[in-house]
Amino acid sequence: MALHLGKVNNEEAKKISEWIYEKPYEIYNIEGKQSCIDEFVNDLYFSFLDEDDEILGYFCLGKAAQVPGGNKLGIYDEECVDIGLGLRPDMCGKGLGSRFLIEAIEFATNQLSAKKFRLTVASFNKRAIGMYKKIGFKKINSFKKVEGNIQRDFDVMILE
């Protein structure tokens, strides 16, 4: 499958915001929120497009890839390029995540001269964590994020 990268545009951001993930991955559902669409069209979000320009996934860099709340705990103090990855729900579990992540890392290495990467992943997301470990990421920390009555655990991983 041929892939090409581009900055996420408004049309792609709207499509991403409509993706529906099944349990337990529903925490990644955006449900069309305009604030999220606006965030996706900033310069830190890049899309993975197929040969027909259909969006298959995206990645983000920098602060956009950090989980709010981690800064207060000093999780993001170390100098790294934060990276986040999202796949269209029907693309999940098909082995494409590692290809997308490697391409995102190569992009950041070439564009930002990045040498060290950090990602934050929900601790329950064993499928993603396994893929990150295969690429070489290592868990260095974890933290809890509390929103209202909901507490979620996150793992922080580094690739050097």
N, C-alpha and C positions, 0 to 999 in steps of 0.2 A: 504494500500500500504506500503510495507516494504521499508525503506530507509536506506542507509548507507552513511557515509561521508568519504571523502578522500581528499588529496591535489589535486588541479587541475593539471592534466598532460598536455602535449603538444597536444595530440589528443583532449582532452576535450576543451582546450583553443581555438583550431581551430574551433571546433563546435560552441562554444559560439560566436566567432567572426563572424560567418555566420548567427546568428539569426537575423531575420528581424521583427521589431515591426512596427505596423501600426500607423498612426497618431492618437493622438498627441504624441505617445510614441517613435517616430522615433529618438528622441535625444539619445536613448539608443543603436541605431545601431552602430556597430563597423566596419562593412564592411571589415572584413579580415585584418585590419591594423596589421602589424607585431609588432609594438611597443606595441600594446594592448595585443597581444598574449603573448609576452615576459613578460608583467606585470602579466598576469594571472597565469603564472607558478611559480611565486615567492611564498614563504612560507605563504603569507598572504591571499591566495585564497583557498577556500575549496569547493568541489563539493558535491551536493546532487545527489546520484545515486539510480536508482530503482533496483529491484532484477535481472534485465538483464544487469546491469552496464551501462544503458543509463543515460546520464546526464539530470536532470530535472531542475536544478538551481544551484546557487552557492551563497556563501557569502564571504565577505572579512572583514578584521579587520585592525585597526590602520589607518595609513596615507592613505592606499589604499582606504579607505571608505570616505575620505574627498574630498570635491569639491575644486579643485584648485581656489585660490582667497580668500577663506574664511580665510586662515591664515593671510593674509595681513590686514584683518579687525578685527583680534583678536577673531574670531568665535570659534576657536579650542583651546583657552588658558586653559579652565577648564579641570581638570583631569578626563577623561572618556575614555572608550574603544569605539572607533568609529566602527560602524558596517554598512555594506552595503549588499544589497540583490538583486539578479537577478534571474528571473524565465524564463525558456524557453517560448517563446511567446505563444505556444499552452497550456501552463499550467496556464497562467494568467487568472484571473477572475473565477477560479474554487475553491477558498477557501483554496488553498495550501500555500499561502504566510504566513499566520499566523503560520501554523505548521512548515514551514521551518525556520521562524524567531525565534520561540521559541527554536527550536533545536540548532540554531546558538548561541543564548544567553546562553543556557545550556552548549554548548561546550566551549564558551569563559569563562564562570563562572568556569568551571572545570579546564580548561587548563591554564587560566591566573589569576584566583582568582578575576575576574572582578566583581565589585559591582554596577557600574554605566555605562550606555550605552548612546551613542549619535549616532544619524543618521541624515543624510542630504538628503532631498528629494525635487525634483522639485515641486514648489508650485502648479502647475496645476494638479499634480498627486493625485487627490482626492481619487481615489480607494485605493492607497497605504496609504495615510494619514489616511483614515478611519480605515484601518486595524491596523496601528501603534497605533492609539488612543485606539482601543479595547484592545490591549495588555498592554496599560498603559503609552505609550510615551506621553509626553506633549511638545507642542511647546514653545520654550524659546527665539527664535530669528529668523530672516530672513535676507537675503542679496541678492544682485544682482550680477550676474556674467556677464561680458561683453566680448564677443569674436567677434572681427570685428564689424559688424553692428548688431549683435544679442545680445540681453539682455535677460537673464533668471533669474527668481526669485526662490530662494531656501528657504525652511524652515528647521530650525534646531530643533530637538526634543530630549528630554532626558527621560531615564527610570532609576529610582533609586530603 
